[in-house]
Amino acid sequence: MKKLLLALLLCPTLAMASSKITNCEFNGVPLYGKVKVVESFPDFKVKIVNSFPDLKVKSVSSFPDKCGRWKFVESFPDFKVKFVNSFPDFTIQIE
């Protein structure tokens, strides 16, 4: 939490304040594109929050080609997520 607050103070204009997320990537995977919600074997565990997210996400129906734009699909995803309440890889706020 201290790292997140420090990052917000140093870079208040960034939507991605977490040190885990850099250049709209997490562990080398771009955080935009086609996303499948799964219960097992996710690429990332994410928690939905109302304030101070690591990433702001906008659900789109086409052109998920910018940071934080996710198109939810059932097949051929770019990455898979599991929504959790504790121990997330990063937090998101859905706009």
Contact map, one row per residue, 1 for C-alpha under 8 A:
11111000000000000000000000000000000000000000000000000000000000000000000000000000000000000000000
11111100000000000000000000000000000000000000000000000000000000000000000000000000000000000000000
11111110000000000110000000000000000000000000000000000000000000000000000000000000000000000000000
11111111000000001110000000000000000000000000000000000000000000000000000000000000000000000000000
11111111100000000000000000000000000000000000000000000000000000000000000000000000000000000000000
01111111110000000000000000000000000000000000000000000000000000000000000000000000000000000000000
00111111111100001110000000000000000000000000000000000000000000000000000000000000000000000000000
00011111111101001000000000000000000000000000000000000000000000000000000000000000000000000000000
00001111111100000000000000000000000000000000000000000000000000000000000000000000000000000000000
00000111111100000000000000000000000000000000000000000000000000000000000000000000000000000000000
00000011111111001000000000000000000000000000000000000000000000000000000000000000000000000000000
00000011111111001000000000000000000000000000000000000000000000000000000000000000000000000000000
00000000001111100000000000000000000000000000000000000000000000000000000000000000000000000000000
00000001001111111000000000000000000000000000000000000000000000000000000000000000000000000000000
00000000000011111000000000000000000000000000000000001111000000000000000000000000000000000000000
00000000000001111100110100000000000000000000000000001111000000000000000000000000000000000000000
00010011001101111110100000000000000000000000000000001110000000000000000000000000000000000000000
00110010000000011111110000000000000000000000000000000100000000000000000000000000000000000100000
00110010000000001111110000000000000000000000000000000000000000000000000000000000000000000000000
00000000000000000111110001100000000000000000000000000000000000000000000000000000000000000100000
00000000000000011111111111100000000000000000000000000100000000000000000000000000000000000000000
00000000000000010111111111000000000000000000000000000000000000000000000000000000000000000000000
00000000000000000000111110000000000000000000000000000000000000000000000000000000000000000000000
00000000000000010000111111000111000000000000000000000000000000000011000000000000000000000000000
00000000000000000000111111111110000000000000000000000000000000000000000000000000000000000000000
00000000000000000001110111111110000000000000000000000000000000000000000000000000000000000000000
00000000000000000001100011111000000000000000000000000000000000000000000000000000000000000000000
00000000000000000000000011111100000000000000000000000000000000000000000000000000000000000000000
00000000000000000000000011111110000000000000000000000000000000000000000000000000000000000000000
00000000000000000000000111011111100000000000000000000000000000000010000000000000000000000000000
00000000000000000000000111001111100000000000000000000000000000000011110000000000000000000000000
00000000000000000000000100000111110000000000000000000000000000011111110000000000000000000000000
00000000000000000000000000000111111000000000000000000000000000111100111000001100000000000000000
00000000000000000000000000000001111100000000000000000000000000010000011110011110000000000000000
00000000000000000000000000000000111110000000000000000000000000000000011110001111100000000000000
00000000000000000000000000000000011111000000000000000000000000000000000111101011100000000000000
00000000000000000000000000000000001111100000000000000000000000000000000101000001111000000000000
00000000000000000000000000000000000111111100000000000000000000000000000000000001110000000000000
00000000000000000000000000000000000011111100000000000000000000000000000000000000010000000000000
00000000000000000000000000000000000001111100000000000000000000000000000000000000010000000000000
00000000000000000000000000000000000001111110000000000000000000000000000000000000000000000000000
00000000000000000000000000000000000001111111100000000000000000000000000000000011110000000000000
00000000000000000000000000000000000000001111100000000000000000000000000000000011100000000000000
00000000000000000000000000000000000000000111110000000000000000000000000000000001110000011000000
00000000000000000000000000000000000000000111111000000000000000000000000000000000111100111100000
00000000000000000000000000000000000000000001111100000000000000000000000000000000111100011111000
00000000000000000000000000000000000000000000111110000000000000000000000000000000001111010111000
00000000000000000000000000000000000000000000011111000000000000000000000000000000001000000011110
00000000000000000000000000000000000000000000001111111000000000000000000000000000000000000011100
00000000000000000000000000000000000000000000000111111000000000000000000000000000000000000000100
00000000000000000000000000000000000000000000000011111000000000000000000000000000000000000000100
00000000000000000000000000000000000000000000000011111100000000000000000000000000000000000000000
00000000000000111000000000000000000000000000000011111111000000000000000000000000000000000011100
00000000000000111100100000000000000000000000000000011111000000000000000000000000000000000111000
00000000000000111000000000000000000000000000000000001111100000000001000000000000000000000111100
00000000000000110000000000000000000000000000000000001111110000000001000000000000000000000001111
00000000000000000000000000000000000000000000000000000011111000000001110000000000000000000001111
00000000000000000000000000000000000000000000000000000001111100000001110000000000000000000000011
00000000000000000000000000000000000000000000000000000000111110000000111100000000000000000000011
00000000000000000000000000000000000000000000000000000000011111110000111100000000000000000000000
00000000000000000000000000000000000000000000000000000000001111110000001000000000000000000000000
00000000000000000000000000000000000000000000000000000000000111110000001000000000000000000000000
00000000000000000000000000000000100000000000000000000000000111111000000000000000000000000000000
00000000000000000000000000000001110000000000000000000000000111111100111000000000000000000000000
00000000000000000000000000000001100000000000000000000000000000111110100000000000000000000000000
00000000000000000000000000000001100000000000000000000000000000011111100000000000000000000000000
00000000000000000000000100000111000000000000000000000000000000001111100000000000000000000000000
00000000000000000000000100000011000000000000000000000011110000000111110000000000000000000000000
00000000000000000000000000000011100000000000000000000000111100011111111000000000000000000000000
00000000000000000000000000000011111000000000000000000000111100010001111100000000000000000000000
00000000000000000000000000000000111000000000000000000000001111010000111110000000000000000000000
00000000000000000000000000000000011110000000000000000000001100000000011111000000000000000000000
00000000000000000000000000000000011100000000000000000000000000000000001111111000000000000000000
00000000000000000000000000000000000110000000000000000000000000000000000111111000000000000000000
00000000000000000000000000000000000100000000000000000000000000000000000011111000000000000000000
00000000000000000000000000000000010000000000000000000000000000000000000011111100000000000000000
00000000000000000000000000000000111100000000000000000000000000000000000011111111000000000000000
00000000000000000000000000000000111000000000000000000000000000000000000000011111000000000000000
00000000000000000000000000000000011100000110000000000000000000000000000000001111100000000000000
00000000000000000000000000000000001111000111000000000000000000000000000000001111110000000000000
00000000000000000000000000000000001111000111110000000000000000000000000000000011111000000000000
00000000000000000000000000000000000011110101110000000000000000000000000000000001111100000000000
00000000000000000000000000000000000010000000111100000000000000000000000000000000111110000000000
00000000000000000000000000000000000000000000111000000000000000000000000000000000011111110000000
00000000000000000000000000000000000000000000001000000000000000000000000000000000001111110000000
00000000000000000000000000000000000000000000001000000000000000000000000000000000000111110000000
00000000000000000000000000000000000000000000100000000000000000000000000000000000000111111000000
00000000000000000000000000000000000000000001111000000000000000000000000000000000000111111110000
00000000000000000000000000000000000000000001110000000000000000000000000000000000000000111110000
00000000000000000101000000000000000000000000111000000110000000000000000000000000000000011111000
00000000000000000000000000000000000000000000011110001110000000000000000000000000000000011111100
00000000000000000000000000000000000000000000011110001111100000000000000000000000000000000111110
00000000000000000000000000000000000000000000000111101011100000000000000000000000000000000011111
00000000000000000000000000000000000000000000000100000001111000000000000000000000000000000001111
00000000000000000000000000000000000000000000000000000001111000000000000000000000000000000000111
